[in-house]
Amino acid sequence: MVTIALTGGIGSGKTTIANRLAELGGVILDADVFAREAVAVGSPALRQIVARFGQQVLLADGTLDRPALGALVFGDDEARGALNDIVHPEVRRLTGERLDEVLADDPAALVVHVIPLLVESTSNYDYEEIWVADAPANVREERLVEGRGMTPEDAQARIASQASDDERRRIADVLIDTSAPLDETLDQVDAEWRRLTAASLRAPETQTYGV
């Protein structure tokens, strides 16, 4: 099995890259998907979140009000740390379970861990490669405003709250320029996929876990 990590700032085009890798045959393990699963109705994590932050973080149907919770922890390091202490262990558990399933099904799988906050996490970066979706802040701001309906001020604040572009580039083995036209971005992904799969065919089997 070959494992790579895919990261990038908000609005950087991680989903575009991940979708292409899935089309090419990669197995996608998305930390955001596991994070939503971790706080499903009835989950221990959701109960802990309500105990810590109150009923105000729940919608009428009992599901987590993610915008309300986000507003509570944004800009508050202590609150964000408390939330991470609740959610991150569950994300690691769910990721590990899914990884075991993948390995049992296909020991030669190429697994892509999509981890938006890889730089900010305590991960040991134990992957064959780290890929970074890279686009200038002004391009990402425009995407957030036009694509997600954020105000320019909100978009700028969200970008500023994350690791810097330089910090992500420093850990990158592969840098995908997502500010290019879509077909050029996908060409970059295709080329890196061909390189990686060719290398994995030549290398002895490895099992590297990077959750």
MARMIZA-88290 format. One record per residue (C-alpha): x, z, y. Coordinates in steps of 0.05 Angstrom, whole numbers, padded with zeros to 5 digits, always signed. Each point is the difference from the previous one (the first is absolute). Example, Ala and Ser with C-alpha at 12.3 -4.5 7.8 and 13.67 -1.06 7.14 Angstrom:
<nodes>
+00246+00156-00090 +00027-00013+00069 
</nodes>
This chain:
<nodes>
+00000+00000+00000 +00023-00016+00071 -00026+00041+00058 +00002-00017+00073 -00027+00037+00061 -00036-00037+00055 -00006+00034+00067 -00011-00016+00073 -00032+00026+00063 -00074-00003+00014 -00022-00072+00012 +00065-00028-00029 -00032-00042-00054 +00012+00041-00063 -00067-00019-00029 +00015-00074+00008 +00066+00009-00037 -00031+00044-00054 -00057-00049-00012 +00050-00057-00008 +00042+00041-00049 -00063+00015-00040 -00016-00075-00003 +00071-00012-00026 -00008+00051-00055 +00022+00066+00030 -00036+00065-00017 -00020+00032+00066 -00002+00076+00005 -00025+00015+00070 +00010+00071+00027 -00059-00008+00047 -00046-00017-00058 +00023+00061-00038 -00007+00043+00063 -00074-00021+00005 -00010+00014-00074 +00033+00068+00008 -00053+00023+00051 -00061-00028-00036 -00064+00042+00000 +00009+00060-00046 +00075-00004-00002 +00043+00063+00007 +00037-00033+00058 -00064-00011+00039 -00021+00072-00010 +00068+00023+00026 -00006-00046+00061 -00069+00028+00017 +00026+00071-00009 +00057-00015+00048 -00034-00043+00052 -00074+00017-00006 -00065-00036-00015 +00011-00045+00061 +00044-00045-00042 -00058-00018-00046 -00052-00054+00008 -00073+00012-00016 +00009-00027-00070 +00057+00048-00015 +00056-00051+00005 +00061+00011+00043 -00008-00021+00073 +00069-00031+00005 -00003-00015+00075 -00021+00071+00015 +00056+00028-00043 +00049-00048+00031 -00019+00023+00069 +00013+00072-00020 +00070-00012-00028 +00024-00055+00046 +00054+00029+00045 -00003+00068-00035 +00060+00007-00045 -00024+00065-00032 -00069-00028-00016 +00029-00065-00027 +00049+00039-00042 -00056+00041-00029 -00039-00063-00017 +00061-00032-00032 +00011+00062-00042 -00070-00008-00028 -00002-00075-00010 +00071-00021-00018 +00005+00037-00066 -00065-00032-00023 +00025-00069+00021 +00064+00011-00040 -00040+00022-00060 -00047-00060+00002 +00057-00048+00011 +00038+00029-00059 -00061-00006-00045 -00010-00073+00020 +00074-00015-00008 -00002+00028-00071 -00059-00046-00015 +00037-00060+00027 +00062+00016-00040 -00040+00008-00064 -00035-00066+00012 +00061-00041+00022 +00070+00031-00003 +00027-00061+00039 -00050+00006+00057 +00023-00009+00072 -00032+00057+00038 -00010+00001+00075 -00010+00069+00031 -00034-00010+00068 +00020+00061+00040 -00016-00005+00075 +00037+00064+00018 +00060-00007-00045 +00050+00016+00054 -00040+00061+00022 -00009+00026-00071 +00045+00042-00043 +00008-00056-00051 +00068-00007-00032 -00005-00076+00008 +00013-00008-00075 -00020-00074-00003 +00038-00062-00019 -00016-00028+00070 -00035+00020+00063 -00037-00055+00037 -00020+00009+00073 -00055-00039+00035 +00029-00011+00069 -00034-00021+00065 +00013+00019+00072 -00042+00057+00028 -00036-00045+00049 -00022-00046-00056 -00025+00059-00041 -00036+00028+00061 -00036-00066+00010 -00021+00000-00073 -00027+00071+00005 -00040-00016+00063 -00028-00066-00024 -00006+00015-00074 -00019+00073-00002 -00034+00010+00067 +00049+00051+00026 +00012+00009+00074 +00071-00020+00023 +00014+00073+00013 -00022+00022-00069 +00040-00056-00032 +00063+00019+00039 -00009+00073-00019 -00008-00015-00074 +00062-00044+00000 +00040+00052+00038 -00020+00055-00049 +00034-00035-00058 +00073-00013-00016 +00035-00050+00044 +00015-00071-00019 +00074+00017-00003 -00012+00057-00048 -00038-00045-00048 +00051-00056+00005 +00055+00048-00018 -00030+00013-00069 -00020-00073-00013 +00029-00041-00055 -00047-00057+00018 -00030-00012+00069 -00062-00044+00004 -00014-00028+00069 -00075+00003+00007 +00000-00023+00072 +00010-00070-00025 -00059-00046-00016 -00035+00021-00065 +00027-00057-00042 +00071+00018+00021 -00011+00073-00017 -00027-00019-00069 +00059-00047-00011 +00046+00060+00012 -00038+00042-00051 +00001-00057-00051 +00075-00009+00007 +00014+00074-00008 -00046+00003-00060 +00037-00057-00034 +00066+00034+00014 -00024+00067-00026 -00033-00027-00063 +00061-00043-00016 +00045+00061+00007 -00046+00043-00042 +00003-00050-00057 +00076+00004+00001 +00005+00076+00005 -00009+00050-00056 -00067+00036+00000 -00004+00059+00048 -00052+00052+00012 +00005+00027+00071 -00054+00045+00026 -00008+00006+00075 -00063+00039+00015 
</nodes>
